[in-house]
Amino acid sequence: MPIIEENGKPVWRRRDRKAAIYHWIGTLAIGLLVLYCSRLISAQTTWEFVWTAGVQAQDLVTRMMPPKFGYAAELWRPLIDTIHIATLGTILGIMIASPLAFLTARNTTPSRHFVRPIALFVLVTSRSVNSIIWALLLVVILGPGMLAGILAIALRSVGFIGKLLYESIEEIDKRAVEAVTATGASGPQILTYAVIPQIAPTFAGISIYRWDINIREATVLGLVGAGGIGMELQSSIDTLAWSQVSVLFLLILSTVVLSEWVSARARKAVT
């Protein structure tokens, strides 16, 4: 911040005149952009539904009460399928992401100008497409069922796991690599004894965290036909069986909370 002399005394000012003008121009531009977006959203919003949203929500909650708890006995198989989808999808994602991470990391890739850009492109593509989109595409290709859900979870997980893992590989202590290299170790031996031991805790934490995320995502993949408890939820909504929907919500919430607890305990154990 510049110091400007006024009457022989130093005075601190936050900005000079030029910076202040740029600041106000930027503020005005952002304000106009917000106003334009607000008008655009308002023009495409049916405000009659918005004003009655409270009444509609109250009516929906009333229809969902009391929950049909006897229906829960029919949901154990879809719930187990959902956990299987998340778990198998996570394992498959780890199997694909791990070699891609080593190919992407600057200190382990065999080629920074050819192999690394290709591997990085695969990770970015995976991370850019939501699991619901993957599921929609796979349901069309493979048909509805658990296989589409597993592959959707895996394809989405590859980018997440691969990015965090290759960043961890790039941050390893180079001195350990240099020490093992000085013994005349081969490339695979360097990875085994100098690189992998350093990233093992991070790898375990990333895998468990992604599994926790996939449990949540797997619960909704059934809405597009990718298996699991989401298919039961979609079926109940389609038939307006709101007392069943409330049971499904409670079961999904309980599953997510339990997976969060398991994930937190597991991450604490490995880090």
TASULFEN-V639622 format. One record per residue. N is the residue number from 1. RES is the residue in three letters. SS is DSSP state (alpha for helix, beta for strand, coil for the rest). PSI is psi as a letter, one per 30 degrees, with the letter a starting at -180 (none if undefined). Layout:
BEGIN
n;res;ss;psi
N;RES;SS;PSI
N;RES;SS;PSI
END
This chain:
BEGIN
n;res;ss;psi
1;MET;coil;k
2;PRO;coil;l
3;ILE;beta;k
4;ILE;beta;k
5;GLU;beta;k
6;GLU;beta;j
7;ASN;coil;h
8;GLY;coil;g
9;LYS;beta;k
10;PRO;beta;k
11;VAL;beta;k
12;TRP;beta;k
13;ARG;coil;k
14;ARG;coil;e
15;ARG;coil;l
16;ASP;coil;l
17;ARG;alpha;e
18;LYS;alpha;e
19;ALA;alpha;e
20;ALA;alpha;e
21;ILE;alpha;e
22;TYR;alpha;e
23;HIS;alpha;e
24;TRP;alpha;e
25;ILE;alpha;e
26;GLY;alpha;e
27;THR;alpha;e
28;LEU;alpha;e
29;ALA;alpha;e
30;ILE;alpha;e
31;GLY;alpha;e
32;LEU;alpha;e
33;LEU;alpha;e
34;VAL;alpha;e
35;LEU;alpha;e
36;TYR;alpha;e
37;CYS;alpha;e
38;SER;alpha;e
39;ARG;alpha;e
40;LEU;alpha;e
41;ILE;alpha;e
42;SER;alpha;e
43;ALA;alpha;f
44;GLN;coil;g
45;THR;coil;k
46;THR;coil;j
47;TRP;alpha;f
48;GLU;alpha;e
49;PHE;alpha;e
50;VAL;alpha;e
51;TRP;alpha;f
52;THR;coil;g
53;ALA;alpha;e
54;GLY;alpha;e
55;VAL;alpha;e
56;GLN;alpha;e
57;ALA;alpha;e
58;GLN;alpha;e
59;ASP;alpha;e
60;LEU;alpha;e
61;VAL;alpha;e
62;THR;alpha;e
63;ARG;alpha;f
64;MET;alpha;f
65;MET;coil;k
66;PRO;coil;l
67;PRO;coil;k
68;LYS;coil;i
69;PHE;alpha;f
70;GLY;alpha;f
71;TYR;alpha;f
72;ALA;alpha;f
73;ALA;alpha;f
74;GLU;alpha;f
75;LEU;coil;f
76;TRP;alpha;e
77;ARG;alpha;e
78;PRO;alpha;e
79;LEU;alpha;e
80;ILE;alpha;e
81;ASP;alpha;e
82;THR;alpha;e
83;ILE;alpha;e
84;HIS;alpha;e
85;ILE;alpha;e
86;ALA;alpha;e
87;THR;alpha;e
88;LEU;alpha;e
89;GLY;alpha;e
90;THR;alpha;e
91;ILE;alpha;e
92;LEU;alpha;e
93;GLY;alpha;e
94;ILE;alpha;e
95;MET;alpha;e
96;ILE;alpha;e
97;ALA;alpha;e
98;SER;alpha;e
99;PRO;alpha;e
100;LEU;alpha;e
101;ALA;alpha;e
102;PHE;alpha;e
103;LEU;alpha;f
104;THR;alpha;e
105;ALA;coil;k
106;ARG;coil;f
107;ASN;coil;f
108;THR;coil;f
109;THR;coil;k
110;PRO;coil;f
111;SER;coil;j
112;ARG;coil;f
113;HIS;coil;f
114;PHE;coil;e
115;VAL;alpha;e
116;ARG;alpha;e
117;PRO;alpha;e
118;ILE;alpha;e
119;ALA;alpha;e
120;LEU;alpha;e
121;PHE;alpha;e
122;VAL;alpha;e
123;LEU;alpha;e
124;VAL;alpha;e
125;THR;alpha;e
126;SER;alpha;e
127;ARG;alpha;f
128;SER;alpha;f
129;VAL;coil;k
130;ASN;coil;l
131;SER;alpha;e
132;ILE;alpha;e
133;ILE;alpha;e
134;TRP;alpha;e
135;ALA;alpha;e
136;LEU;alpha;e
137;LEU;alpha;e
138;LEU;alpha;e
139;VAL;alpha;e
140;VAL;alpha;e
141;ILE;alpha;e
142;LEU;alpha;f
143;GLY;coil;l
144;PRO;coil;l
145;GLY;coil;a
146;MET;alpha;e
147;LEU;alpha;e
148;ALA;alpha;e
149;GLY;alpha;e
150;ILE;alpha;e
151;LEU;alpha;e
152;ALA;alpha;e
153;ILE;alpha;e
154;ALA;alpha;e
155;LEU;alpha;e
156;ARG;alpha;e
157;SER;alpha;f
158;VAL;alpha;e
159;GLY;alpha;e
160;PHE;alpha;e
161;ILE;alpha;e
162;GLY;alpha;e
163;LYS;alpha;e
164;LEU;alpha;e
165;LEU;alpha;e
166;TYR;alpha;e
167;GLU;alpha;e
168;SER;alpha;e
169;ILE;alpha;e
170;GLU;alpha;f
171;GLU;coil;g
172;ILE;coil;l
173;ASP;coil;j
174;LYS;alpha;f
175;ARG;alpha;e
176;ALA;alpha;e
177;VAL;alpha;e
178;GLU;alpha;e
179;ALA;alpha;e
180;VAL;alpha;e
181;THR;alpha;e
182;ALA;alpha;f
183;THR;coil;f
184;GLY;coil;g
185;ALA;coil;l
186;SER;coil;l
187;GLY;alpha;e
188;PRO;alpha;e
189;GLN;alpha;e
190;ILE;alpha;e
191;LEU;alpha;e
192;THR;alpha;e
193;TYR;alpha;f
194;ALA;alpha;e
195;VAL;alpha;e
196;ILE;alpha;e
197;PRO;alpha;e
198;GLN;alpha;e
199;ILE;alpha;f
200;ALA;alpha;e
201;PRO;alpha;e
202;THR;alpha;e
203;PHE;alpha;e
204;ALA;alpha;e
205;GLY;alpha;e
206;ILE;alpha;e
207;SER;alpha;e
208;ILE;alpha;e
209;TYR;alpha;e
210;ARG;alpha;e
211;TRP;alpha;e
212;ASP;alpha;e
213;ILE;alpha;e
214;ASN;alpha;f
215;ILE;alpha;e
216;ARG;alpha;e
217;GLU;alpha;e
218;ALA;alpha;f
219;THR;alpha;f
220;VAL;alpha;f
221;LEU;alpha;f
222;GLY;alpha;f
223;LEU;alpha;f
224;VAL;alpha;g
225;GLY;coil;g
226;ALA;coil;g
227;GLY;coil;l
228;GLY;coil;a
229;ILE;alpha;f
230;GLY;alpha;e
231;MET;alpha;e
232;GLU;alpha;e
233;LEU;alpha;e
234;GLN;alpha;e
235;SER;alpha;e
236;SER;alpha;e
237;ILE;alpha;e
238;ASP;alpha;e
239;THR;coil;g
240;LEU;coil;h
241;ALA;coil;i
242;TRP;alpha;f
243;SER;alpha;f
244;GLN;alpha;e
245;VAL;alpha;e
246;SER;alpha;e
247;VAL;alpha;e
248;LEU;alpha;e
249;PHE;alpha;e
250;LEU;alpha;e
251;LEU;alpha;e
252;ILE;alpha;e
253;LEU;alpha;e
254;SER;alpha;e
255;THR;alpha;e
256;VAL;alpha;e
257;VAL;alpha;e
258;LEU;alpha;e
259;SER;alpha;e
260;GLU;alpha;e
261;TRP;alpha;e
262;VAL;alpha;e
263;SER;alpha;e
264;ALA;alpha;e
265;ARG;alpha;e
266;ALA;alpha;e
267;ARG;alpha;e
268;LYS;alpha;e
269;ALA;alpha;e
270;VAL;alpha;f
271;THR;coil;none
END
